[in-house]
Amino acid sequence: DAKTTQPNSMESNEEEPVHLPCNHSTISGTDYIHWYRQLPSQGPEYVIHGLTSNVNNRMASLAIAEDRKSSTLILHRATLRDAAVYYCIPFQGAQKLVFGQGTRLTINP
Amino acid sequence: DAGITQSPRHKVTETGTPVTLRCHQTENHRYMYWYRQDPGHGLRLIHYSYGVKDTDKGEVSDGYSVSRSKTEDFLLTLESATSSQTSVYFCAISEGTGRDRGYEQYFGPGTRLTVT
């Protein structure tokens, strides 16, 4: 499994952008980069995934470095509902997602 | 939101009793998974299914069995519950798997199981 490194915690203010970094230097060339989040007392929630190009959806944007060794999840205007643990997961085409410790994001009103 | 339900949502049982957890989906997705989440361990895969009657073990399968007789239902059974199986159990579904699409997984709300 590819190893990922994420900050243990981050803090931001409501209505401001948030940039959540992830290093995945051992990622293989065909692994997708998935992001999930888990709100308190809920199951994990799919956020976004990408391979090489930057990706946007209604929840977030994903910026992938040209060498694919790192990526950044961007929440454009954080709300209180975005407070969660965010997981960056290289997906190796196997049958399981390997969840690390993730980044605990706190949003201040 | 993906149509995934889990039942029961909470259960307390005694050591040595059998327990069955149910995952039901309305998405007609091929793949279904059972994970458990414990403090300090993150989510770990127990078993998964890649079709009706097709299942395989995950990394923490000891003490668990699964069955899938219909596309929409995936059952997790603890044959004889132990205190070490106290955990939160999540079901997930995926349309497929493979490097060409990087299919995402959608998770249910979880079942909190306590074995006393």
HADDOCK unambig.tbl for C-alpha pairs under 7 A between the chains (distance, minus, plus):
assign (segid A and resid 30 and name CA) (segid B and resid 99 and name CA) 6.41 0.50 0.50
assign (segid A and resid 31 and name CA) (segid B and resid 99 and name CA) 6.68 0.50 0.50
assign (segid A and resid 32 and name CA) (segid B and resid 102 and name CA) 5.68 0.50 0.50
assign (segid A and resid 42 and name CA) (segid B and resid 109 and name CA) 5.72 0.50 0.50
assign (segid A and resid 43 and name CA) (segid B and resid 90 and name CA) 6.73 0.50 0.50
assign (segid A and resid 43 and name CA) (segid B and resid 107 and name CA) 5.81 0.50 0.50
assign (segid A and resid 43 and name CA) (segid B and resid 108 and name CA) 6.01 0.50 0.50
assign (segid A and resid 43 and name CA) (segid B and resid 109 and name CA) 5.05 0.50 0.50
assign (segid A and resid 43 and name CA) (segid B and resid 110 and name CA) 6.08 0.50 0.50
assign (segid A and resid 44 and name CA) (segid B and resid 107 and name CA) 5.96 0.50 0.50
assign (segid A and resid 45 and name CA) (segid B and resid 106 and name CA) 6.56 0.50 0.50
assign (segid A and resid 45 and name CA) (segid B and resid 107 and name CA) 6.52 0.50 0.50
assign (segid A and resid 46 and name CA) (segid B and resid 104 and name CA) 6.79 0.50 0.50
assign (segid A and resid 46 and name CA) (segid B and resid 105 and name CA) 6.71 0.50 0.50
assign (segid A and resid 46 and name CA) (segid B and resid 106 and name CA) 6.34 0.50 0.50
assign (segid A and resid 91 and name CA) (segid B and resid 102 and name CA) 6.68 0.50 0.50
assign (segid A and resid 92 and name CA) (segid B and resid 99 and name CA) 6.75 0.50 0.50
assign (segid A and resid 93 and name CA) (segid B and resid 97 and name CA) 5.99 0.50 0.50
assign (segid A and resid 93 and name CA) (segid B and resid 98 and name CA) 4.30 0.50 0.50
assign (segid A and resid 93 and name CA) (segid B and resid 99 and name CA) 4.70 0.50 0.50
assign (segid A and resid 93 and name CA) (segid B and resid 102 and name CA) 6.65 0.50 0.50
assign (segid A and resid 94 and name CA) (segid B and resid 98 and name CA) 6.87 0.50 0.50
assign (segid A and resid 95 and name CA) (segid B and resid 97 and name CA) 6.84 0.50 0.50
assign (segid A and resid 96 and name CA) (segid B and resid 45 and name CA) 6.45 0.50 0.50
assign (segid A and resid 99 and name CA) (segid B and resid 42 and name CA) 5.97 0.50 0.50
assign (segid A and resid 99 and name CA) (segid B and resid 43 and name CA) 5.86 0.50 0.50
assign (segid A and resid 100 and name CA) (segid B and resid 42 and name CA) 6.36 0.50 0.50
assign (segid A and resid 101 and name CA) (segid B and resid 42 and name CA) 6.54 0.50 0.50
